Amino acid sequence: MSGEQSWEGPWKRRLYERVREHGYDSLTAFAEARPTASLVALAEELDPEALNAVQVFSALVAEAERSHLLTRLTRGQFVREWHEGLPEGWPTVMDDAHRFKVARALGSWFAFTPETHKARVDQAADALFTTPPPPGWRPLGPDDDLLRALLPDEEA
C-alpha cells in the first residue's frame, strides 16, 4: 500500500489481527516462515490495502527488541535484501554491474538496520568485500553459517 492511508487508524492492531488470521502468534513467526520475502511482500500478503513495509519492519524491530533478538532480525533482513537484489547469489565475476548490485543490496540492508547494529553491519559488509563468499552464495535464513560468523548472536 502506498500513501498515508495505511497510517490511518490503529495500524498496529490491524497488523496483528492479520498476523493472527494467517495463523501466527507473532509477526516474527509470520516473517520467519517466509525468510526470503521482502518487507513489501510481507505487507502485501498481510493486507495490501491497509499495511506497508515500513509498518512491518517497525513491528518486527519492536518484537526483536522485546525478545532480545535484534541481531537475528538484522541477519534476517540481510536475507530479504539479498534475495531481492541478487536472487542468483554472490556473483561469479565482480564486474561493475555486479559490484553495483552487491552495494545496492548491502545499502538496503544497512538502511533497514536498527541503529544499535549499524556499525556491526558496516563491518560485516566490508568483510564480504574483503573475503567474498563462494559464487552463488545466498543465505536462506538468519541461521546461515556465514551470516552467523559475520553477525554473531551477541546483542549490541
PyMOL commands that place a pseudoatom at each C-alpha (Angstrom):
pseudoatom trace, name=CA, resn=MET, resi=1, chain=A, elem=C, hetatm=0, pos=[0.000, 0.000, 0.000]
pseudoatom trace, name=CA, resn=SER, resi=2, chain=A, elem=C, hetatm=0, pos=[1.239, 3.464, -0.735]
pseudoatom trace, name=CA, resn=GLY, resi=3, chain=A, elem=C, hetatm=0, pos=[0.340, 6.805, 0.663]
pseudoatom trace, name=CA, resn=GLU, resi=4, chain=A, elem=C, hetatm=0, pos=[-0.873, 7.790, 4.051]
pseudoatom trace, name=CA, resn=GLN, resi=5, chain=A, elem=C, hetatm=0, pos=[-3.957, 5.555, 4.086]
pseudoatom trace, name=CA, resn=SER, resi=6, chain=A, elem=C, hetatm=0, pos=[-2.034, 2.711, 5.696]
pseudoatom trace, name=CA, resn=TRP, resi=7, chain=A, elem=C, hetatm=0, pos=[-1.222, 5.001, 8.630]
pseudoatom trace, name=CA, resn=GLU, resi=8, chain=A, elem=C, hetatm=0, pos=[-4.874, 5.824, 9.293]
pseudoatom trace, name=CA, resn=GLY, resi=9, chain=A, elem=C, hetatm=0, pos=[-6.457, 4.317, 12.357]
pseudoatom trace, name=CA, resn=PRO, resi=10, chain=A, elem=C, hetatm=0, pos=[-4.964, 1.675, 14.615]
pseudoatom trace, name=CA, resn=TRP, resi=11, chain=A, elem=C, hetatm=0, pos=[-2.481, 0.181, 12.150]
pseudoatom trace, name=CA, resn=LYS, resi=12, chain=A, elem=C, hetatm=0, pos=[-0.655, -1.894, 14.783]
pseudoatom trace, name=CA, resn=ARG, resi=13, chain=A, elem=C, hetatm=0, pos=[-3.893, -3.569, 15.813]
pseudoatom trace, name=CA, resn=ARG, resi=14, chain=A, elem=C, hetatm=0, pos=[-4.740, -4.136, 12.148]
pseudoatom trace, name=CA, resn=LEU, resi=15, chain=A, elem=C, hetatm=0, pos=[-1.316, -5.653, 11.519]
pseudoatom trace, name=CA, resn=TYR, resi=16, chain=A, elem=C, hetatm=0, pos=[-1.572, -8.105, 14.424]
pseudoatom trace, name=CA, resn=GLU, resi=17, chain=A, elem=C, hetatm=0, pos=[-5.135, -9.045, 13.500]
pseudoatom trace, name=CA, resn=ARG, resi=18, chain=A, elem=C, hetatm=0, pos=[-3.881, -10.021, 10.040]
pseudoatom trace, name=CA, resn=VAL, resi=19, chain=A, elem=C, hetatm=0, pos=[-0.961, -11.947, 11.542]
pseudoatom trace, name=CA, resn=ARG, resi=20, chain=A, elem=C, hetatm=0, pos=[-3.381, -13.944, 13.722]
pseudoatom trace, name=CA, resn=GLU, resi=21, chain=A, elem=C, hetatm=0, pos=[-5.701, -14.505, 10.735]
pseudoatom trace, name=CA, resn=HIS, resi=22, chain=A, elem=C, hetatm=0, pos=[-2.726, -16.121, 8.986]
pseudoatom trace, name=CA, resn=GLY, resi=23, chain=A, elem=C, hetatm=0, pos=[-2.316, -18.463, 11.966]
pseudoatom trace, name=CA, resn=TYR, resi=24, chain=A, elem=C, hetatm=0, pos=[0.664, -16.881, 13.737]
pseudoatom trace, name=CA, resn=ASP, resi=25, chain=A, elem=C, hetatm=0, pos=[1.081, -15.578, 17.278]
pseudoatom trace, name=CA, resn=SER, resi=26, chain=A, elem=C, hetatm=0, pos=[3.728, -13.034, 16.284]
pseudoatom trace, name=CA, resn=LEU, resi=27, chain=A, elem=C, hetatm=0, pos=[4.823, -11.067, 13.276]
pseudoatom trace, name=CA, resn=THR, resi=28, chain=A, elem=C, hetatm=0, pos=[8.294, -12.545, 13.747]
pseudoatom trace, name=CA, resn=ALA, resi=29, chain=A, elem=C, hetatm=0, pos=[6.915, -16.076, 13.321]
pseudoatom trace, name=CA, resn=PHE, resi=30, chain=A, elem=C, hetatm=0, pos=[4.984, -14.975, 10.226]
pseudoatom trace, name=CA, resn=ALA, resi=31, chain=A, elem=C, hetatm=0, pos=[8.100, -13.344, 8.732]
pseudoatom trace, name=CA, resn=GLU, resi=32, chain=A, elem=C, hetatm=0, pos=[10.431, -16.223, 9.600]
pseudoatom trace, name=CA, resn=ALA, resi=33, chain=A, elem=C, hetatm=0, pos=[8.099, -18.621, 7.802]
pseudoatom trace, name=CA, resn=ARG, resi=34, chain=A, elem=C, hetatm=0, pos=[8.877, -16.503, 4.692]
pseudoatom trace, name=CA, resn=PRO, resi=35, chain=A, elem=C, hetatm=0, pos=[12.595, -15.780, 5.184]
pseudoatom trace, name=CA, resn=THR, resi=36, chain=A, elem=C, hetatm=0, pos=[13.291, -14.622, 1.633]
pseudoatom trace, name=CA, resn=ALA, resi=37, chain=A, elem=C, hetatm=0, pos=[10.164, -12.487, 1.177]
pseudoatom trace, name=CA, resn=SER, resi=38, chain=A, elem=C, hetatm=0, pos=[10.738, -8.739, 1.023]
pseudoatom trace, name=CA, resn=LEU, resi=39, chain=A, elem=C, hetatm=0, pos=[9.149, -6.417, 3.543]
pseudoatom trace, name=CA, resn=VAL, resi=40, chain=A, elem=C, hetatm=0, pos=[6.841, -5.238, 0.758]
pseudoatom trace, name=CA, resn=ALA, resi=41, chain=A, elem=C, hetatm=0, pos=[5.804, -8.826, 0.023]
pseudoatom trace, name=CA, resn=LEU, resi=42, chain=A, elem=C, hetatm=0, pos=[5.107, -9.447, 3.725]
pseudoatom trace, name=CA, resn=ALA, resi=43, chain=A, elem=C, hetatm=0, pos=[2.942, -6.327, 3.959]
pseudoatom trace, name=CA, resn=GLU, resi=44, chain=A, elem=C, hetatm=0, pos=[1.088, -7.227, 0.773]
pseudoatom trace, name=CA, resn=GLU, resi=45, chain=A, elem=C, hetatm=0, pos=[0.427, -10.762, 1.978]
pseudoatom trace, name=CA, resn=LEU, resi=46, chain=A, elem=C, hetatm=0, pos=[-0.944, -9.473, 5.275]
pseudoatom trace, name=CA, resn=ASP, resi=47, chain=A, elem=C, hetatm=0, pos=[-3.112, -6.725, 3.798]
pseudoatom trace, name=CA, resn=PRO, resi=48, chain=A, elem=C, hetatm=0, pos=[-2.225, -4.988, 0.533]
pseudoatom trace, name=CA, resn=GLU, resi=49, chain=A, elem=C, hetatm=0, pos=[-4.849, -2.313, 1.127]
pseudoatom trace, name=CA, resn=ALA, resi=50, chain=A, elem=C, hetatm=0, pos=[-4.056, -1.350, 4.690]
pseudoatom trace, name=CA, resn=LEU, resi=51, chain=A, elem=C, hetatm=0, pos=[-0.399, -2.093, 5.564]
pseudoatom trace, name=CA, resn=ASN, resi=52, chain=A, elem=C, hetatm=0, pos=[3.030, -1.137, 4.265]
pseudoatom trace, name=CA, resn=ALA, resi=53, chain=A, elem=C, hetatm=0, pos=[6.622, -2.358, 4.505]
pseudoatom trace, name=CA, resn=VAL, resi=54, chain=A, elem=C, hetatm=0, pos=[7.702, 0.326, 6.983]
pseudoatom trace, name=CA, resn=GLN, resi=55, chain=A, elem=C, hetatm=0, pos=[4.968, -0.731, 9.398]
pseudoatom trace, name=CA, resn=VAL, resi=56, chain=A, elem=C, hetatm=0, pos=[6.008, -4.370, 9.094]
pseudoatom trace, name=CA, resn=PHE, resi=57, chain=A, elem=C, hetatm=0, pos=[9.650, -3.506, 9.746]
pseudoatom trace, name=CA, resn=SER, resi=58, chain=A, elem=C, hetatm=0, pos=[8.771, -1.242, 12.674]
pseudoatom trace, name=CA, resn=ALA, resi=59, chain=A, elem=C, hetatm=0, pos=[6.757, -4.007, 14.318]
pseudoatom trace, name=CA, resn=LEU, resi=60, chain=A, elem=C, hetatm=0, pos=[9.489, -6.582, 13.635]
pseudoatom trace, name=CA, resn=VAL, resi=61, chain=A, elem=C, hetatm=0, pos=[12.046, -4.330, 15.335]
pseudoatom trace, name=CA, resn=ALA, resi=62, chain=A, elem=C, hetatm=0, pos=[9.750, -3.848, 18.338]
pseudoatom trace, name=CA, resn=GLU, resi=63, chain=A, elem=C, hetatm=0, pos=[9.296, -7.614, 18.690]
pseudoatom trace, name=CA, resn=ALA, resi=64, chain=A, elem=C, hetatm=0, pos=[13.037, -8.222, 18.305]
pseudoatom trace, name=CA, resn=GLU, resi=65, chain=A, elem=C, hetatm=0, pos=[13.823, -5.613, 20.959]
pseudoatom trace, name=CA, resn=ARG, resi=66, chain=A, elem=C, hetatm=0, pos=[11.406, -7.228, 23.409]
pseudoatom trace, name=CA, resn=SER, resi=67, chain=A, elem=C, hetatm=0, pos=[12.879, -10.689, 22.720]
pseudoatom trace, name=CA, resn=HIS, resi=68, chain=A, elem=C, hetatm=0, pos=[16.499, -9.509, 22.639]
pseudoatom trace, name=CA, resn=LEU, resi=69, chain=A, elem=C, hetatm=0, pos=[16.810, -10.854, 19.078]
pseudoatom trace, name=CA, resn=LEU, resi=70, chain=A, elem=C, hetatm=0, pos=[17.876, -7.747, 17.166]
pseudoatom trace, name=CA, resn=THR, resi=71, chain=A, elem=C, hetatm=0, pos=[20.955, -9.461, 15.742]
pseudoatom trace, name=CA, resn=ARG, resi=72, chain=A, elem=C, hetatm=0, pos=[18.824, -12.307, 14.384]
pseudoatom trace, name=CA, resn=LEU, resi=73, chain=A, elem=C, hetatm=0, pos=[16.391, -9.784, 12.896]
pseudoatom trace, name=CA, resn=THR, resi=74, chain=A, elem=C, hetatm=0, pos=[19.329, -7.980, 11.287]
pseudoatom trace, name=CA, resn=ARG, resi=75, chain=A, elem=C, hetatm=0, pos=[20.614, -11.210, 9.734]
pseudoatom trace, name=CA, resn=GLY, resi=76, chain=A, elem=C, hetatm=0, pos=[17.094, -11.995, 8.560]
pseudoatom trace, name=CA, resn=GLN, resi=77, chain=A, elem=C, hetatm=0, pos=[16.843, -8.611, 6.901]
pseudoatom trace, name=CA, resn=PHE, resi=78, chain=A, elem=C, hetatm=0, pos=[20.095, -9.314, 5.068]
pseudoatom trace, name=CA, resn=VAL, resi=79, chain=A, elem=C, hetatm=0, pos=[18.463, -12.432, 3.625]
pseudoatom trace, name=CA, resn=ARG, resi=80, chain=A, elem=C, hetatm=0, pos=[15.432, -10.438, 2.477]
pseudoatom trace, name=CA, resn=GLU, resi=81, chain=A, elem=C, hetatm=0, pos=[17.511, -7.710, 0.831]
pseudoatom trace, name=CA, resn=TRP, resi=82, chain=A, elem=C, hetatm=0, pos=[19.903, -10.219, -0.725]
pseudoatom trace, name=CA, resn=HIS, resi=83, chain=A, elem=C, hetatm=0, pos=[17.147, -12.275, -2.317]
pseudoatom trace, name=CA, resn=GLU, resi=84, chain=A, elem=C, hetatm=0, pos=[15.521, -9.168, -3.689]
pseudoatom trace, name=CA, resn=GLY, resi=85, chain=A, elem=C, hetatm=0, pos=[18.733, -7.680, -5.099]
pseudoatom trace, name=CA, resn=LEU, resi=86, chain=A, elem=C, hetatm=0, pos=[20.782, -10.757, -6.009]
pseudoatom trace, name=CA, resn=PRO, resi=87, chain=A, elem=C, hetatm=0, pos=[18.440, -13.748, -6.342]
pseudoatom trace, name=CA, resn=GLU, resi=88, chain=A, elem=C, hetatm=0, pos=[21.201, -15.787, -8.037]
pseudoatom trace, name=CA, resn=GLY, resi=89, chain=A, elem=C, hetatm=0, pos=[23.527, -15.220, -5.086]
pseudoatom trace, name=CA, resn=TRP, resi=90, chain=A, elem=C, hetatm=0, pos=[27.048, -13.863, -4.811]
pseudoatom trace, name=CA, resn=PRO, resi=91, chain=A, elem=C, hetatm=0, pos=[28.347, -13.047, -8.297]
pseudoatom trace, name=CA, resn=THR, resi=92, chain=A, elem=C, hetatm=0, pos=[30.839, -15.294, -10.020]
pseudoatom trace, name=CA, resn=VAL, resi=93, chain=A, elem=C, hetatm=0, pos=[32.558, -12.246, -11.503]
pseudoatom trace, name=CA, resn=MET, resi=94, chain=A, elem=C, hetatm=0, pos=[32.653, -8.935, -9.660]
pseudoatom trace, name=CA, resn=ASP, resi=95, chain=A, elem=C, hetatm=0, pos=[32.362, -6.574, -12.603]
pseudoatom trace, name=CA, resn=ASP, resi=96, chain=A, elem=C, hetatm=0, pos=[30.920, -3.058, -12.285]
pseudoatom trace, name=CA, resn=ALA, resi=97, chain=A, elem=C, hetatm=0, pos=[27.327, -4.203, -12.791]
pseudoatom trace, name=CA, resn=HIS, resi=98, chain=A, elem=C, hetatm=0, pos=[27.581, -6.866, -10.092]
pseudoatom trace, name=CA, resn=ARG, resi=99, chain=A, elem=C, hetatm=0, pos=[29.504, -4.571, -7.740]
pseudoatom trace, name=CA, resn=PHE, resi=100, chain=A, elem=C, hetatm=0, pos=[26.610, -2.117, -8.040]
pseudoatom trace, name=CA, resn=LYS, resi=101, chain=A, elem=C, hetatm=0, pos=[24.033, -4.833, -7.290]
pseudoatom trace, name=CA, resn=VAL, resi=102, chain=A, elem=C, hetatm=0, pos=[26.007, -6.011, -4.259]
pseudoatom trace, name=CA, resn=ALA, resi=103, chain=A, elem=C, hetatm=0, pos=[26.454, -2.450, -2.995]
pseudoatom trace, name=CA, resn=ARG, resi=104, chain=A, elem=C, hetatm=0, pos=[22.768, -1.739, -3.511]
pseudoatom trace, name=CA, resn=ALA, resi=105, chain=A, elem=C, hetatm=0, pos=[21.697, -4.859, -1.574]
pseudoatom trace, name=CA, resn=LEU, resi=106, chain=A, elem=C, hetatm=0, pos=[24.143, -4.061, 1.223]
pseudoatom trace, name=CA, resn=GLY, resi=107, chain=A, elem=C, hetatm=0, pos=[22.972, -0.433, 1.275]
pseudoatom trace, name=CA, resn=SER, resi=108, chain=A, elem=C, hetatm=0, pos=[19.356, -1.529, 1.576]
pseudoatom trace, name=CA, resn=TRP, resi=109, chain=A, elem=C, hetatm=0, pos=[20.354, -3.881, 4.379]
pseudoatom trace, name=CA, resn=PHE, resi=110, chain=A, elem=C, hetatm=0, pos=[22.111, -1.041, 6.186]
pseudoatom trace, name=CA, resn=ALA, resi=111, chain=A, elem=C, hetatm=0, pos=[19.049, 1.194, 5.731]
pseudoatom trace, name=CA, resn=PHE, resi=112, chain=A, elem=C, hetatm=0, pos=[16.852, -1.442, 7.382]
pseudoatom trace, name=CA, resn=THR, resi=113, chain=A, elem=C, hetatm=0, pos=[19.184, -1.996, 10.315]
pseudoatom trace, name=CA, resn=PRO, resi=114, chain=A, elem=C, hetatm=0, pos=[18.388, -0.839, 13.848]
pseudoatom trace, name=CA, resn=GLU, resi=115, chain=A, elem=C, hetatm=0, pos=[20.710, 1.961, 14.946]
pseudoatom trace, name=CA, resn=THR, resi=116, chain=A, elem=C, hetatm=0, pos=[22.289, -0.294, 17.585]
pseudoatom trace, name=CA, resn=HIS, resi=117, chain=A, elem=C, hetatm=0, pos=[23.593, -2.621, 14.866]
pseudoatom trace, name=CA, resn=LYS, resi=118, chain=A, elem=C, hetatm=0, pos=[24.676, -0.233, 12.116]
pseudoatom trace, name=CA, resn=ALA, resi=119, chain=A, elem=C, hetatm=0, pos=[28.395, -0.359, 12.976]
pseudoatom trace, name=CA, resn=ARG, resi=120, chain=A, elem=C, hetatm=0, pos=[28.354, -4.169, 13.028]
pseudoatom trace, name=CA, resn=VAL, resi=121, chain=A, elem=C, hetatm=0, pos=[26.501, -4.292, 9.699]
pseudoatom trace, name=CA, resn=ASP, resi=122, chain=A, elem=C, hetatm=0, pos=[29.029, -1.893, 8.193]
pseudoatom trace, name=CA, resn=GLN, resi=123, chain=A, elem=C, hetatm=0, pos=[31.857, -4.186, 9.363]
pseudoatom trace, name=CA, resn=ALA, resi=124, chain=A, elem=C, hetatm=0, pos=[30.058, -7.265, 8.013]
pseudoatom trace, name=CA, resn=ALA, resi=125, chain=A, elem=C, hetatm=0, pos=[29.567, -5.605, 4.617]
pseudoatom trace, name=CA, resn=ASP, resi=126, chain=A, elem=C, hetatm=0, pos=[33.262, -4.694, 4.496]
pseudoatom trace, name=CA, resn=ALA, resi=127, chain=A, elem=C, hetatm=0, pos=[34.153, -8.286, 5.375]
pseudoatom trace, name=CA, resn=LEU, resi=128, chain=A, elem=C, hetatm=0, pos=[32.059, -9.590, 2.484]
pseudoatom trace, name=CA, resn=PHE, resi=129, chain=A, elem=C, hetatm=0, pos=[34.052, -7.464, 0.047]
pseudoatom trace, name=CA, resn=THR, resi=130, chain=A, elem=C, hetatm=0, pos=[37.401, -8.288, 1.677]
pseudoatom trace, name=CA, resn=THR, resi=131, chain=A, elem=C, hetatm=0, pos=[36.769, -12.031, 1.816]
pseudoatom trace, name=CA, resn=PRO, resi=132, chain=A, elem=C, hetatm=0, pos=[33.984, -12.796, -0.636]
pseudoatom trace, name=CA, resn=PRO, resi=133, chain=A, elem=C, hetatm=0, pos=[31.778, -15.823, -0.125]
pseudoatom trace, name=CA, resn=PRO, resi=134, chain=A, elem=C, hetatm=0, pos=[31.716, -18.545, -2.776]
pseudoatom trace, name=CA, resn=PRO, resi=135, chain=A, elem=C, hetatm=0, pos=[29.976, -17.695, -6.041]
pseudoatom trace, name=CA, resn=GLY, resi=136, chain=A, elem=C, hetatm=0, pos=[26.254, -18.343, -5.801]
pseudoatom trace, name=CA, resn=TRP, resi=137, chain=A, elem=C, hetatm=0, pos=[26.132, -17.929, -2.013]
pseudoatom trace, name=CA, resn=ARG, resi=138, chain=A, elem=C, hetatm=0, pos=[22.693, -16.808, -0.936]
pseudoatom trace, name=CA, resn=PRO, resi=139, chain=A, elem=C, hetatm=0, pos=[21.579, -17.472, 2.582]
pseudoatom trace, name=CA, resn=LEU, resi=140, chain=A, elem=C, hetatm=0, pos=[18.126, -18.929, 3.023]
pseudoatom trace, name=CA, resn=GLY, resi=141, chain=A, elem=C, hetatm=0, pos=[17.572, -17.651, 6.546]
pseudoatom trace, name=CA, resn=PRO, resi=142, chain=A, elem=C, hetatm=0, pos=[19.126, -15.867, 9.521]
pseudoatom trace, name=CA, resn=ASP, resi=143, chain=A, elem=C, hetatm=0, pos=[20.877, -19.029, 10.733]
pseudoatom trace, name=CA, resn=ASP, resi=144, chain=A, elem=C, hetatm=0, pos=[23.176, -19.262, 7.697]
pseudoatom trace, name=CA, resn=ASP, resi=145, chain=A, elem=C, hetatm=0, pos=[26.674, -20.158, 8.947]
pseudoatom trace, name=CA, resn=LEU, resi=146, chain=A, elem=C, hetatm=0, pos=[28.430, -17.303, 7.147]
pseudoatom trace, name=CA, resn=LEU, resi=147, chain=A, elem=C, hetatm=0, pos=[25.868, -14.764, 8.336]
pseudoatom trace, name=CA, resn=ARG, resi=148, chain=A, elem=C, hetatm=0, pos=[26.225, -16.035, 11.899]
pseudoatom trace, name=CA, resn=ALA, resi=149, chain=A, elem=C, hetatm=0, pos=[30.015, -15.663, 11.608]
pseudoatom trace, name=CA, resn=LEU, resi=150, chain=A, elem=C, hetatm=0, pos=[29.629, -12.089, 10.300]
pseudoatom trace, name=CA, resn=LEU, resi=151, chain=A, elem=C, hetatm=0, pos=[26.993, -11.165, 12.912]
pseudoatom trace, name=CA, resn=PRO, resi=152, chain=A, elem=C, hetatm=0, pos=[27.181, -13.446, 15.943]
pseudoatom trace, name=CA, resn=ASP, resi=153, chain=A, elem=C, hetatm=0, pos=[24.202, -13.554, 18.270]
pseudoatom trace, name=CA, resn=GLU, resi=154, chain=A, elem=C, hetatm=0, pos=[25.716, -11.368, 20.962]
pseudoatom trace, name=CA, resn=GLU, resi=155, chain=A, elem=C, hetatm=0, pos=[23.498, -8.302, 21.196]
pseudoatom trace, name=CA, resn=ALA, resi=156, chain=A, elem=C, hetatm=0, pos=[24.979, -4.886, 20.519]
for i in range(1, 156): cmd.bond("trace and resi %d" % i, "trace and resi %d" % (i + 1))
show_as sticks, trace
zoom trace
